[in-house]
Amino acid sequence: MVKKPPFSSEKRQRALALSGLLILGALLAGVTELPYGGWIQIPILSLIWWHLDRTTTHTCKSYFQSGLIFGLGYFVIGLWWLYISLHDVGGMNSILSCAAVFLLSTYMALYFSIATMAIPYFKKSVVTGLLLAASWVAMEFLRGYLFTGFPWMGLAEGQINGPFAALAPLLGGLACTFLTIWISWELLQLSKRPIVSASLVIGSILIAQLAGLLHFTQALGQPITVRIIQGNFEQSLKFNPSAIAKQIDFYATEITKAPAELIVIPETAFPWPQSNLPAGLINYLQSFVNASASNVLLGVIGEAANQRNIQYTNRALGLSPKGSTYQYDKSHLVPFGEFIPPGFHWFVNAFQVPLSDFARGDTAQTPFKIDLQDQTSIYAAITICYEDVFGGELAARIRDSKPEVNLLINMTNLAWFGQSQAPSQQLRLSQLRSLETGLPALRATNTGITAVLGPDGKVLQSLPEFTQATLSTQVQAYSGKTPYVIWGNFPILSISCLLLIWGLIRRRRF
């Protein structure tokens, strides 16, 4: 009796197939950074579906495993910069830091693998692409909500440089994801049914491009003067008292150098509890605001009292020339970075960074009122860093706001992630939010990318990364609501759920 070699030909082929999927997943993440990354994603996804068809046993288990591998390649490349915050800034052991990135990437990849199971589960037919797209949308939606959600590195933000971006004001980023998956599947079917698939591919892209001619928001009043200050302070200095004092002095000096109708500094630019800031600092800035008729938005560490003690908050503090003080406390916190999930205090103890457990702000906070020199006012919806990832939440806030929102402001500190692609990834997320809402946006960041975005998501002006500079410009406020702001994700989720229900009924019959 001949014994099988320890590593049979079949296992070797399977290992090679999985390696190929890992590489394709990494490539899919990598091309997103390219100027036309959203276009390039589509043929790469087609190649992934082709590879799955050739190398799997066409069972749900096989597709689940293969989907997990290509998702792992995708998220490890897309999220590797978390290592910088854990190891370089947080002081965590390198092995633990690598393990944390790997585990998070694996968890994210589970959503891809479950969505991929739609291919064998619903059995191949002319509607497989639609059912795969619907499954993908459902998983992406859940990825943004389960365990507080982490929808970073979705396919939608890649479409900022792709064919389907113009659909975002109508149906949101999830609709862009739906079409990306569906068209990538139809591209693969060109050899089997060339006329039908070619018509669907060309027709979908053409309709999406024509949708870009629709405008749902309009310019409001005259452009306002804006100054956005980028301090470029290393994250490691945030916990050094003398460095904190220098940072606070820098921003206070830069704010008072020149007036503007709106002056914005980044998230936690004053990295000290508000009550412990240098004596008279806020009053000094308020005096400048009153004298110059400027509105100033500060990134500070706020304090919220509860029944037991005082908790810190990640706060945007607004100063108005009419003397009123505004505050916005970050509502959607970063797991582990800003709040500690139950049972994970041991993990956070591996950091050497304080302030890891913030209090949440209310989900229905009012927008920031900006008093203008012509005696009129406009309103800005504030998001702090990570909150810019959640398009549905921002759309709901704008829809439910009593004063109409005219401008988006995102205050961010990405010094945690060093010289990586994290800033460009978040810039694309901000661009998608502007597209979805039809509103211009200001991005005030510590190390970059500080930018002004138009209501179409285009970057109008920006500062170079890792430089200390001020962006002085004018910004046009807008009024009106897009269909996405009015309806949110309801239309695309309804379409996806109906498709999946139909797929389940169809599967039982056949």
URDA-V949850 format. One record per residue. N is the residue number from 0. RES is the residue in one letter. PSI is psi as a letter, one per 20 degrees, with the letter a starting at -180 (NA if undefined). OMEGA is omega in whole degrees, -180 to 180 (NA if undefined). Layout:
N,RES,PSI,OMEGA
N,RES,PSI,OMEGA
This chain:
0,M,p,-177
1,V,p,178
2,K,q,176
3,K,q,175
4,P,q,-176
5,P,h,179
6,F,n,-173
7,S,r,179
8,S,h,-180
9,E,g,179
10,K,h,179
11,R,g,179
12,Q,h,178
13,R,g,179
14,A,g,178
15,L,h,179
16,A,g,180
17,L,h,177
18,S,h,178
19,G,g,179
20,L,h,178
21,L,g,-180
22,I,g,179
23,L,h,177
24,G,g,178
25,A,h,179
26,L,h,179
27,L,h,178
28,A,h,-176
29,G,g,-175
30,V,i,179
31,T,h,-179
32,E,i,-177
33,L,q,-178
34,P,h,179
35,Y,k,-175
36,G,h,-179
37,G,h,175
38,W,g,-176
39,I,h,179
40,Q,h,-172
41,I,g,177
42,P,h,177
43,I,g,175
44,L,g,176
45,S,g,178
46,L,h,177
47,I,g,178
48,W,h,178
49,W,g,-179
50,H,g,178
51,L,g,-179
52,D,h,-177
53,R,h,-167
54,T,i,-180
55,T,r,180
56,T,j,177
57,H,k,171
58,T,q,180
59,C,h,-180
60,K,g,-179
61,S,g,179
62,Y,h,178
63,F,g,180
64,Q,g,-179
65,S,g,178
66,G,h,178
67,L,g,-178
68,I,g,-178
69,F,h,175
70,G,h,178
71,L,g,177
72,G,h,-179
73,Y,g,-173
74,F,h,177
75,V,g,178
76,I,h,-177
77,G,h,-174
78,L,j,-175
79,W,h,-177
80,W,i,174
81,L,h,177
82,Y,h,-178
83,I,g,-179
84,S,h,-179
85,L,g,-174
86,H,g,-173
87,D,g,-178
88,V,g,-175
89,G,i,178
90,G,j,179
91,M,q,176
92,N,q,-175
93,S,h,-180
94,I,g,178
95,L,h,180
96,S,g,178
97,C,g,-180
98,A,h,180
99,A,g,178
100,V,g,-179
101,F,g,-178
102,L,g,178
103,L,g,179
104,S,h,178
105,T,g,178
106,Y,g,178
107,M,h,-178
108,A,h,178
109,L,h,-180
110,Y,h,176
111,F,g,-176
112,S,h,178
113,I,g,178
114,A,h,-178
115,T,h,179
116,M,i,178
117,A,h,-177
118,I,g,179
119,P,h,-175
120,Y,g,-178
121,F,i,-180
122,K,q,-174
123,K,p,177
124,S,a,-179
125,V,i,-179
126,V,j,-179
127,T,g,-179
128,G,g,179
129,L,g,-179
130,L,h,176
131,L,g,179
132,A,g,179
133,A,g,178
134,S,g,-180
135,W,g,179
136,V,g,179
137,A,g,180
138,M,h,178
139,E,h,177
140,F,g,179
141,L,h,179
142,R,h,180
143,G,i,-176
144,Y,h,-179
145,L,p,179
146,F,l,-178
147,T,i,173
148,G,q,173
149,F,m,-175
150,P,j,180
151,W,q,177
152,M,k,171
153,G,r,179
154,L,h,-173
155,A,g,-177
156,E,h,174
157,G,h,-179
158,Q,i,170
159,I,h,177
160,N,k,-177
161,G,a,-174
162,P,i,-170
163,F,j,-177
164,A,h,-174
165,A,i,178
166,L,i,-177
167,A,g,178
168,P,h,-179
169,L,g,-172
170,L,j,176
171,G,r,-177
172,G,h,-180
173,L,h,176
174,A,h,175
175,C,g,177
176,T,g,-180
177,F,g,-177
178,L,h,178
179,T,g,-180
180,I,g,-176
181,W,g,-178
182,I,h,176
183,S,h,176
184,W,g,-180
185,E,h,177
186,L,h,179
187,L,h,-177
188,Q,j,-177
189,L,h,-179
190,S,h,-178
191,K,g,180
192,R,m,-171
193,P,g,-175
194,I,g,-178
195,V,g,-177
196,S,g,178
197,A,h,179
198,S,g,180
199,L,g,-179
200,V,g,-177
201,I,g,-179
202,G,g,-179
203,S,g,179
204,I,g,-180
205,L,g,179
206,I,g,179
207,A,g,179
208,Q,h,178
209,L,h,178
210,A,h,178
211,G,i,178
212,L,i,-179
213,L,p,178
214,H,p,-175
215,F,i,178
216,T,q,-176
217,Q,q,178
218,A,q,-178
219,L,o,177
220,G,b,-179
221,Q,q,176
222,P,q,179
223,I,q,178
224,T,p,-174
225,V,q,169
226,R,p,178
227,I,p,-173
228,I,p,179
229,Q,o,-173
230,G,h,-180
231,N,l,177
232,F,p,180
233,E,q,-179
234,Q,h,-178
235,S,h,-180
236,L,i,-176
237,K,i,-176
238,F,j,176
239,N,o,-174
240,P,g,-179
241,S,h,178
242,A,h,177
243,I,g,180
244,A,g,178
245,K,g,-180
246,Q,g,179
247,I,g,179
248,D,g,179
249,F,g,-177
250,Y,h,178
251,A,g,179
252,T,g,-178
253,E,h,180
254,I,g,-174
255,T,j,-180
256,K,h,-177
257,A,q,179
258,P,r,171
259,A,q,-180
260,E,h,176
261,L,p,176
262,I,p,-176
263,V,p,172
264,I,r,-170
265,P,r,173
266,E,p,180
267,T,k,174
268,A,h,168
269,F,n,-170
270,P,l,-176
271,W,q,178
272,P,p,-172
273,Q,h,-178
274,S,i,-179
275,N,j,177
276,L,q,-179
277,P,p,-176
278,A,p,176
279,G,i,-176
280,L,g,-177
281,I,h,178
282,N,h,178
283,Y,g,179
284,L,h,178
285,Q,h,177
286,S,g,176
287,F,g,179
288,V,g,-179
289,N,g,-176
290,A,h,-174
291,S,i,-176
292,A,k,177
293,S,q,168
294,N,p,-176
295,V,p,178
296,L,o,-174
297,L,q,171
298,G,o,-176
299,V,r,169
300,I,o,-179
301,G,r,179
302,E,p,-180
303,A,p,-179
304,A,p,170
305,N,a,-175
306,Q,h,-175
307,R,g,-176
308,N,a,177
309,I,p,177
310,Q,q,177
311,Y,q,175
312,T,q,173
313,N,o,-164
314,R,q,165
315,A,p,-178
316,L,p,-177
317,G,p,177
318,L,p,-175
319,S,q,178
320,P,i,177
321,K,j,173
322,G,i,-179
323,S,q,179
324,T,p,-179
325,Y,q,172
326,Q,p,175
327,Y,p,178
328,D,p,-177
329,K,p,-176
330,S,g,-178
331,H,n,-173
332,L,q,179
333,V,p,176
334,P,p,179
335,F,g,179
336,G,h,-175
337,E,i,170
338,F,q,-175
339,I,o,177
340,P,q,-180
341,P,p,178
342,G,j,-176
343,F,j,179
344,H,h,178
345,W,h,-178
346,F,g,-179
347,V,h,178
348,N,i,177
349,A,i,174
350,F,r,172
351,Q,k,-175
352,V,p,177
353,P,a,176
354,L,l,-179
355,S,j,-176
356,D,n,-179
357,F,q,170
358,A,q,180
359,R,q,170
360,G,r,179
361,D,q,-179
362,T,i,-176
363,A,l,179
364,Q,q,-176
365,T,q,177
366,P,r,-179
367,F,p,179
368,K,p,-180
369,I,o,-179
370,D,p,-175
371,L,r,-176
372,Q,h,178
373,D,j,177
374,Q,j,174
375,T,r,180
376,S,q,169
377,I,r,-176
378,Y,p,-179
379,A,p,173
380,A,p,-177
381,I,p,166
382,T,q,179
383,I,o,176
384,C,d,-173
385,Y,h,-178
386,E,h,-180
387,D,i,-179
388,V,h,-169
389,F,n,-176
390,G,h,-179
391,G,h,-180
392,E,g,179
393,L,g,179
394,A,g,180
395,A,h,178
396,R,g,180
397,I,g,-180
398,R,g,-174
399,D,i,-178
400,S,p,179
401,K,g,170
402,P,q,-179
403,E,p,179
404,V,p,-176
405,N,i,-171
406,L,q,174
407,L,p,175
408,I,p,176
409,N,p,179
410,M,p,-168
411,T,q,169
412,N,o,-180
413,L,j,176
414,A,i,176
415,W,h,-168
416,F,j,171
417,G,b,-179
418,Q,n,-179
419,S,a,179
420,Q,j,-180
421,A,g,179
422,P,g,180
423,S,h,176
424,Q,g,-179
425,Q,h,175
426,L,g,179
427,R,h,176
428,L,g,178
429,S,h,178
430,Q,g,179
431,L,h,178
432,R,g,177
433,S,g,178
434,L,g,-177
435,E,h,-175
436,T,i,-177
437,G,k,-177
438,L,q,175
439,P,r,-178
440,A,q,171
441,L,p,176
442,R,o,177
443,A,o,-175
444,T,q,-180
445,N,g,-176
446,T,i,-179
447,G,q,9
448,I,o,175
449,T,p,-172
450,A,r,170
451,V,p,-178
452,L,q,175
453,G,r,180
454,P,i,176
455,D,j,179
456,G,i,-179
457,K,q,176
458,V,o,-179
459,L,g,178
460,Q,q,178
461,S,r,175
462,L,q,174
463,P,q,177
464,E,q,173
465,F,l,173
466,T,q,177
467,Q,o,-172
468,A,r,176
469,T,p,177
470,L,o,179
471,S,p,-173
472,T,a,172
473,Q,q,-179
474,V,p,178
475,Q,p,176
476,A,q,-179
477,Y,q,175
478,S,q,-180
479,G,r,-180
480,K,p,176
481,T,r,174
482,P,h,-180
483,Y,g,178
484,V,h,-178
485,I,g,-173
486,W,i,-178
487,G,b,-178
488,N,j,-175
489,F,g,-178
490,P,g,-176
491,I,h,176
492,L,h,177
493,S,g,178
494,I,g,-178
495,S,g,180
496,C,g,178
497,L,g,177
498,L,g,-179
499,L,h,176
500,I,g,177
501,W,h,179
502,G,h,178
503,L,g,178
504,I,g,180
505,R,h,180
506,R,h,179
507,R,h,-178
508,R,h,-176
509,F,NA,NA
